[in-house]
Amino acid sequence: MRIAIIGAAGMLGHKLALRLANEGMLAGKAISAMLRHDVVLSPPPPQAAFDVETHIGDLSSADEASKLVGWKPDLIFNLAAIVSGEAEADFEKGYRINLDGTRHLLEAVRLSGRSSTQLVFTSSIAVFGAPFPTAIGDEFLTAPLTSYGTQKAICELLITDYSRRGFVDGMALRMPTVCVRPGKPNKAASGFFSNIIREPLAGHEAILPVEDAVRHWHASPRAAVGFLVQAAAMGGASLGNRRALTLPGLSCTVAEQLAAMERVAGSKATRLVKRVPDETIRRIVSGWPQNFDAARAKSLGFSAESTFDEIIKVHIEDELGGNIS
Amino acid sequence: MRIAIIGAAGMLGHKLALRLANEGMLAGKAISAMLRHDVVLSPPPPQAAFDVETHIGDLSSADEASKLVGWKPDLIFNLAAIVSGEAEADFEKGYRINLDGTRHLLEAVRLSGRSSTQLVFTSSIAVFGAPFPTAIGDEFLTAPLTSYGTQKAICELLITDYSRRGFVDGMALRMPTVCVRPGKPNKAASGFFSNIIREPLAGHEAILPVEDAVRHWHASPRAAVGFLVQAAAMGGASLGNRRALTLPGLSCTVAEQLAAMERVAGSKATRLVKRVPDETIRRIVSGWPQNFDAARAKSLGFSAESTFDEIIKVHIEDELGGNIS
C-alpha cells in the first residue's frame, strides 16, 4: 500500500506519518511506501520499515497534482490548507490553496483512471454557520460564514460527486478543533483553547481572551490522527452518497477545561491563566459551533475523548513525556 | 440601469428580456441598456425603449467574463447552464459551463471593483438529494445526487461568500421545475411533466412514462420570470448571509395535472395522453424532490400558482394566444 500525505509538514500530517511508520500497516495491509508532500520542508522522516520520500511543492498548480498522482498512491491524505484567518485575509490565496489544490488533485486522480484511489480529506466544522441548534446534527445545512468554511464545503461537494461518479473513493472528515495543540502559542483566534492548557502545564502564563462560559468542540491530536486512520481503513463506500462526516468530539466550556486542569495539575497551573478580554476574539468565537450530535460517526465506530481530563492526559503523555512541571 | 442577461437564448432568458423590454424599468429605475449573452444566437431582440445588444460568447473562458463585466452591467442575470442530463453525460463540460462560468463571472466582478453589481443566479432544486422529508424546508441540507446539482450547490456557496465579502450583491434562486415549458418535446427526464399538457392542448398525443401518483414541484414560466424580476428588485442584502433561496411552487401529482387539464380542456385533451411506462425515467424521477415548504421566500413576498388549473391557464394565455384547439 502506497500512502501519500499532503500537508505532511503540519502538526497532524507529521503525527500521522509517525503513527503509520510505527504501525507499518493500515487496515491489515502492509505499507510499502510513503510520500510526504508539503509546500515547506517536512520534519525529519520517521523511522519506518518502508521507503519515505519527502517532496516540496505547491498543489495549487495542476502539474504538481499530476506529479503526485503519478507516484501512484493507493491512499492520499489531503490535510493541506491555509487556516481560517489567512483565508479571510488573503481571498485569492484561500481559494487557490483550499479549493483549487483539492480540485486539481481530484482531476489528476480522475484523469489517471486509478479509480480505486482513496482520498481522505480534512474538512472542518467551519462548514457550518450560525444560527445553530443546541447540538448540530448530521443533516444540518452547510451555510459557512467564512471563506475557509466555504472552501471546505465546496471540497466536500466535489469529493462527494467525484466519488459518486466512481472517479475516486473519497471522504471528507469534519474535524473538531484539535486541542491541546502542541507547539508555540499562535495567533489563530482559536489558539487560546490550547494555550490556556499547554502553557500553564509548562509553567508559563497564558491569556484567556473570552468568558469562562464559552463552549467549544474539541478532540485531542491523538484522536484526530485516529480518525484519519480509521476512516482510511473503513473506506468511503461506507458513507454512501454523503461523503462528508462530522466526527465526534467533546463539547465543553472554558470553565470545564480549567477545572479539568486543576484536577490534573493543581491550582498552580490554573493560577497562570490571566483573563484579558479581547472583544475581537470574543466576537469571532461567538459565531462558532459549540456542540454536535455526531450520531452517524458514532454508529460507524468513531469515538473521541469523553472528558477534558482525558484530553489533558493525552497531551501530557504524547507531548510532555508523561511529566508536568 | 444596465442589465445583462447571460443565457439569453434560453426559454427563460428570452421571456425575461421580453418582460424587461415591455416594462422599460426595474425596481422603479429606468433600464438604459440591455446586453443579451449566450453561447448561441439569441432570438430577435425585443422592441424596447433602450439599446439591446446581443453577444455570442462562451462564459467558461475567463476573458469572456471580463469582457462582459467590462460592459458595466448594474445587474446581471446568470441563467446559463447545461441541463442535468448533459452535465451527467459530459462531466468536464458540466463543470466548465455550470461551475467555472459562474466562478469566472464572480472573479471578473470582484476584480472590476464594481461591488454594487447585482447578480441573480438561477440555482435549482437539484441541490437537494434523497432521502427527503415530506416537505423540504429552508434549512434542509444540500446533498445533491447529480453533477448538475453539485455544480449549482457550489455556485450557491461561491455567490454567498463573494456577497458576504462585499465583492458583489448576489443571490441564488432555487427554481421549481418550469411547467408548462413551451416548444417541442425534449428528451430531458423531466420533459413529460410539460409534454402531457402542452401536446394535448395542441391536439397532439403525449407519452406519460411514470405512474399518475408521481408528485413534483412546478411553477409556470411566467412565475419563474416574475421570481427573477422580483428578486432583482429586492436585492441580495435582504437575504443576509444565506443567499440561496428556495422559491415557492405548486406540489402536485401527475393525476392532479391531468384532472386540471380535463377541467380546462375536456376529456378530448386527456385522452391524448398515452401511458408508456419507462423504467429509466421512473427511476430518475423517484430521486427528485416532490414538495417544499418555501416559508422564507413566501415571507419575502414571493408567490407562485396555487393550482395546476392556473398553470394551464397561464400557458394558454402566454403561448396559445388564449385559445386551445
Contacts between the chains, C-beta under 8 A, distances in Angstrom:
chain1	res1	chain2	res2	distance
A	91	B	110	7.9
A	91	B	165	6.6
A	110	B	91	7.9
A	129	B	241	6.8
A	139	B	140	7.7
A	139	B	141	5.3
A	140	B	139	7.7
A	140	B	141	6.7
A	141	B	139	5.3
A	141	B	140	6.7
A	141	B	141	4.8
A	141	B	142	6.8
A	142	B	141	6.8
A	142	B	142	6.7
A	142	B	157	7.8
A	143	B	160	7.6
A	143	B	241	7.4
A	143	B	242	5.4
A	144	B	157	7.3
A	144	B	160	8.0
A	144	B	161	7.5
A	145	B	164	7.1
A	145	B	241	6.0
A	147	B	161	5.5
A	147	B	165	6.9
A	150	B	157	5.1
A	150	B	158	7.2
A	150	B	160	7.1
A	150	B	161	4.1
A	153	B	157	5.5
A	154	B	154	5.1
A	154	B	157	5.5
A	154	B	158	7.4
A	157	B	142	7.8
A	157	B	144	7.3
A	157	B	150	5.1
A	157	B	153	5.5
A	157	B	154	5.5
A	157	B	157	7.8
A	158	B	150	7.2
A	158	B	154	7.4
A	160	B	143	7.6
A	160	B	150	7.2
A	161	B	144	7.5
A	161	B	147	5.5
A	161	B	150	4.1
A	164	B	145	7.0
A	165	B	91	6.6
A	165	B	147	6.9
A	241	B	129	6.8
A	241	B	143	7.3
A	241	B	145	6.0
A	242	B	143	5.4
